[in-house]
């Protein structure tokens, strides 16, 4: 079989597989993932898939966007938010993370782990914890970065009882963050 016939056969098989996948209903009714680009702060972030709604109308000047799951759990909608804070004096990311950790502690959040995560070319300080003063108990992931005296925070929140169900979606969103 010559190379043109092989290529045609491979393309035909790909088309058949595509129709079978679409015909199975696997993607029926789903919208594609959404890309949010912020021209003012120069970053982009992508929803994990179509089950998340992205909104930049939050009602708060420091909250640039909220991504909400289409699944409500225990009366709470799991979400990812991106906030910015102008820093009056130069802080590095570690200092900014400590400032946020102290603030979270005063609000009743218990920090269960601390670490660093490289996303793109940036090092984020990764705080994880739970707030048992709310019902349902909320588990969160709080990723902090400082760039040009602006503190960026990505927060992932879900009820503690089902956080692991959303952890993969959260990881996909967080890992998509890039400065442009």
Secondary structure by P-SEA (a helix, b strand, c coil): ccaaaaaaaaaaaaaaaaaaaaaaccccccccbbbbbbcccccccccccccbbbbcccccccccbbbbbcccccccccbbbbbbbbccccccaaaaaaaaaaaaaaacccccccccccccccccbbbbbbbccccccccbbbbbbbcccbbbbbbbbccccccccaaaaaaaaaaacccc
